[in-house]
Amino acid sequence: MKLDTGKQFIISLGGFFCLLSFLAIIPVLKAASPLDPLIVTLQPTVSLGTLPVWEGTTNLPSIHPESDFVDIPVPSLATQEEIGCFALTVVFQDNGDGGPVVEWISNQGDITLLSAGLGDNGIALGLNARTLLLSQSLTLDGGTIRVSFTGRFSRLISTSLRPARELSVAALDESFKPALIENDRTVHSEEEVSGADIHPQSGDRTDGYVIHADLAASPLRLDLPGSGSTTEFVIPLSEKPVGSLIQTEVGGLDPESWIEVSVNGESRGVLAPASFSLNDPAVVMTPPKNHLQVAGWRNASIFIPARLWKPGDNSVLMTLHRSTDDAGTPVYLRRVRGDLLFSGTPSATNAAPLDTNKPTNPTPAVISTSATSSAVTPSSSSPSILSTGSLYGNPSPLLFHAAAPTPLPAGSLP
């Protein structure tokens, strides 16, 4: 039977749209990237993520629970074109007893200690995550990363080896040395990715018209029993700042819970944690409900308007509010500081160290300010002629100036 040409066209068109509908439901497969990570999951079940192209298929990660360690082969950087270095992230349950040990084993069998313990000594943070940057000099010829947790292997949750690109980075703050940029644009310092214990700096610091007031350098627990999950900081001021930020690092906070900040009895709002990437190795799904948790310390801050401050003692209250699905793990603060902007040149004295045994009534930071009457005056020399771009071939800005409006003749308005 011979179909009419018009009917053939309609059937062909219908088949074409059916094909498009079929293709639309096929998931788009992501092409392998030379910067894909290698993820080894240990808890709650052992699994190996998709093998990245840079790892190859000959040397695979090996897990040795009977000996409490994991070995991850690292290829030679000399064989890689886009990879400049590697970063290792370890997620684990931290009970304040040291944490996992990380070692580098060269192809010749030489062992180099990278971290004697990734954990926070003295505080049971719970879910913790640390990232180490593996230097080029260490990994140039390849070798093996070994992560061991002797006697506590069941608390090792995952290890992730991520390749990184090299960038030319400029830093404005002389005290901050950037070393690694995460997917969510979080910038880690050299100290943070070194594998060594982090030693917070204490004391106030002046930077131009800003005082960085140290409120609590060492970790303190926000929800101590009997505290009502509230911690108070007292900040004495000789005059009101024109603007300020309260900044800190938070550990153990459930993403569904929040910390309320009040200044002198008025609620300012929620201490906002920094955003995170959902594919970050520190994001963990905890059983049995696959509840999302973020391991490790996270930066958090809140802006405090000038109207909430007053000369004299100022009370800053931080109160923890837990969600219904919060497991109730301890919540800690560290590196708590107040950044205060003044209209004149401030002067500050070092704050007394915080007594972490009394988190609800810490020793106040002693801050004094003295406004200067002298204003910043411009140079008396004749100003230089600024380029408008026309010197480099761009159109003159005069071409973009609108003509002055023409006045309407008298009597033209109704």
N, C-alpha and C positions, 0 to 999 in steps of 0.2 A: 504494500500500500504506500503510495507516494503522498507525503504531507505537503500541504500548501506552504509556500515560502514564508508567508507571514506567521503561520503556526510554528514552523521550524524556528523562526527568530524568537518567538515568545518562549518556546520550550528551552532554547539555548540560553536566553536571558534569565529564565527561572533557575536553570541549573547553575548559572554563574553566581546568582545571589545565594543559592544554597551552599555553594563552595565558600563564599565569603563568610557566611554564618558559621560554617564548620571551622574555618580558620580562626575566627574570632574567639572561639572557646578553647583553642589550643594555647596553653601557657607559653609565654615568651621565655625561652631559655637564655640565661645570661652567659655570654661568652666568657671563657676563662681569662682572668686578668693576671698579669705577672706580679700583681701586688695582693693577691688573695691570701688570707691568713691560713695557718694550720692550727686547728683546734682539737685538743685532746680532752674529752670530758670524762671525769672519773666518778662523779656522784650526780644523781642517784644511781646511774648505770654507766658502765664503761662504753664509750663510743668514740669513733674517729670521724671527724668531719671530712668534707670533700678534699681530696689530696690536691694541693695547688701544683701548678706546672713547675715551679721552681724546686719543689721537693723531689720530683722524680718518682720512680717506682722501685728503686733498688734498696734504698735505706729508709725504712719506715720507723716511726716512733715505737718504742717498746715500753711496756708497763710491767713493773716488778713489784706487786703488792707484798710479796713475801719478804722482800728486801727494802720496802718503803721508798722506792724511787721510780722516776719516769725519765727516760732518755729520749731526747728529740734531736735527730740529725740536722745540722745546719750546713747548707752547701757553701762552697767557696765563693766569695764575692767576685773573684776574678772571672768566674764563669757566668756572671749575671750582668745584664746590660742596664736595666732600669732600677735595680735594687742598690741602694747606697749603704744600708745597714739594717739590722733587725732589732725588734723590740719584743720582749717577753713579758706577758702578763699572767700572773698567778692569782687565782681566786681560792680562798681557803677560809675555814672557820678559825677565828683568832680568839684564843682563850687567854691571851696575855702572857704566853709562855714561850715567846721567841718566834715561832712561825717557821715556814719551810726554808731550807738551805738551798742555795743555787750555786752550781759549780760549772766551769767550762772545762771540757776535756778535749785537748787537741788531737789531731790525727796521729801524733806520735805518742799519745798517752799521758802528756803532761796535764796536770790538774791545776786550775786557777780558781780560787774562791771568789765568787762575785757578790754573795750576800751570806752572812752568817745567820741571818734570820730576817724574814720579811715582815714579821708581825710587830705590833705595838706592845712593848714590854710594860707589864703592870696593869693594863686595862683590858678587860674582856670585851673587845669591840664587837665580836660576833662575825658576821660576814665582812671579810676584808679583801682587798685587792691591791697588789703592788705591780708596777711596771718597771722593768729594767731596760735600759738602752744598751745594746751590745755594740761595743766600739768596733770600728773598722780594723784597727790593728789586731784585735782579738780574733775576728772572724774572717780575716782576709783569705786564709787557706782552708777554711771550713773546720768543722769539728762537731762536738755534741754538747748540748745543754742538758744538765742533769738537775732535776728538782727532787729533793728528798725531804721527807717529813717523818723522821725516825720515831717509831712508836705511836704516831698519830696520823698514819697514812689515810685513815678513813675520813679525816677532816680536810683532805686535799680535794677540791671540787673540780678545777679545770686548769689547764695551761694553754696559752695561745701564743704562737709565734707569728708575729706580723712583720712583713717587709716594709721598709720605709724608703722614701726618696729623700735626696739631699736638696736643701734650699739655702739660698743666701738670705739670712734673717738679720734685720737691724732691731736693736732694743734700745728704747729711750731711757729706761730706768737702769742706772748703773749697778744697783744692788741685785738685779734680777738677770740671771743668765739662762735664756731659753735653750732647751735641748730637744724637746719632742712636742709635736703638734698632733693632737688627736683628731678623729673624724668630726667631732662636734666643736672644733676650734679651741678646745682646751689646751693651754700651753703649759707644759711641765718644765720645771727648772732642772738644772744639772743635779742638784741635791736630791730631788724627788726620784730621779730615774737612776741614781747611782747604786742603789741596793744597800747603802749605809743607813744607819738609824738617823731619823730626822730630828734635829735639835732646834726647836723654835727659838727665835730671838725675842728677848724681853726688853722692856723699856720704851719710853716715848721717843718719837722721832719727828723733827720738823722739816717740812719740805715747802719752802716758799711761805704762802699764807695758810698752809694746811698743817695741822698737828695730827700725827698718827698716834693715838693714845692706846697704849697696851692695857687691855682689860683682863685678859687671861691667856697667857702664852701656852702653858701646859694643859693637857686634856683635863676636863672636869665633866662629871656626870650631871646631866640636866634633870634627870628624873630620880634623884636619890630618894629612898623611902622616907616618908615623913615631910618631904619638901613640897608636896602638892604639885610636883613636876614643874616647879618654877625656880628660876635663878635670877637674882637681882644683882645689878651692877650700879654703883653709885659714882657719878662723875661730877666733881666740883668744878665750877666754871666761874671765872671772875667777870665774864661778859658772855652774851649770847653769840653763838656762831651764826653765820648767815646761811649755812647749809651743812649737812653732815650725812655720813653713811655709817651704819653698823655692819661690820663684815666679820665673818667667821668661817670655820670649816666644821661641817657636821658629819658625824659618823653614827651609823646604826639607825638612822631615821627611815621609817617606812615611807615609800613614795606617796601613799595615800594619807599619811598623817602630816601635821604641820606645826610650826612653832610661831606663836603669836608674840608680837613685840609691843610693849606699852611703854610710853615715856611720860613720867610725871602723872601717872594715873589715866592717861588717855591712850586708848588702843590705836596703834599706828597701822597695823595690818600683819601680814604674814612674812616671815623671813624667807625670802625667795631663793631656793636652791638653784644652782646653775643647771642649765639644760644638759641632757646626756643623749648619746646616740643609742638607739634601741638594739643595735648589733654590737655594742661595746661588750668586751669580754666580762666586764664587771656587772652586767645585767644578768641576773640569775632568776630562774623560775623554781620556786621552792615547792615541794610536794606538801600535802596531797592535792591542793587546789591549783597548783601551778601559779602561785601568787608571785607577782613580779617584785624583785628586790634589787637594789643597787648596792654593790659591795664597796667598801672603802670610804674614804673621806671625800666630801663634796663641798665646794665653795658655796657660800650663801651670803646674801646681803639684803639690806633694806635702807631706803632713803628716809631720813628724818628731817622734816621741814623746820625752819628756824623758829616758828611760833611755839613749838613744843618745849624749847629750852628756856631756861631762866638762869640769872646769876645766882650762884650758890650751889647747893647740892642738887643733883638731878638723878632721878631714879629710872633705870632702864630694866624692865622686867621681861624675861623670856619664859613663855609658858608652853609646854608641850601638850598638844591635843591629838589623841590617838584615834584612828579610824576603827570601825568595827572589825576589820580583818587584820588589824595590827597584831603581830605575834607577841608584842610586849617586850622586845629585846631592849637592852639599855641604849640610851641615846647620849652621845658625848659631843662636847664642843671643845675646840682648840683654836689657838691663834685668834681669839676674839679681840677686836680692836674697834675704836671709834675714830673715824676720819672726820675731822672738824675743820671747816673752812671759815676763816675770819676775814674781816674787811681790812684789818691792819696786819702788821708783822707780829705773829704770835711768838711766845717763848714758852717752853715746856720743861718741866722737871720730870725725871724718871718716876714712873709709877711704882709704888711698893708692890712686891710680888703678891699674887693672889693666893690666899690660903684655900687650897682645894678641899680641905676638910670641912669648910664652911661655905658651900657654894651658894647658899641663899643669902649670904651677907659678906660678899668679898671685900677685901681692902680696896678702898676707892683709888682710882688713878688721880694723882695730883696734877692738875692742869691750871696754869695761869696764863693770861694773855695780857698784852699791853699794846693798845692801838697806837700807831705813830701818826703824828699830824702831818708829816711831810708826804706830799703826793708825788707820784711818778710824773716827771716833767719831760717833754720831748726835747730833743737836741735843738740847740739854737742855730745850728748850721743849716744852710739852705738845703731843702729836700732835693733828692735826685729825681729826675724825670723817669717815671715808671713806664715800662713797655706795655702797650695795649695789644700787642700781637701784630700790629700793622708793620712793625719792623721786620717781621718774619714772613711777610706775604699774606697775612690775614686781612680781611676787610677792616677798614677803620670803624671804630665804634660810633662815629658820627653818622654813619649810614643807617644806623638802627635807632636813631633818636626820632621820636615822633614830632611832627610840627605842632606848634602851639595852637590851641583851639581858636577858631575864628568866632568873635562875638556876634550874637544874633542882632540884626537891625532892630532899631526901636519900633515898637508896635507890632512885632511879628508874633509875640506870644498871645494866646487867646485870653 
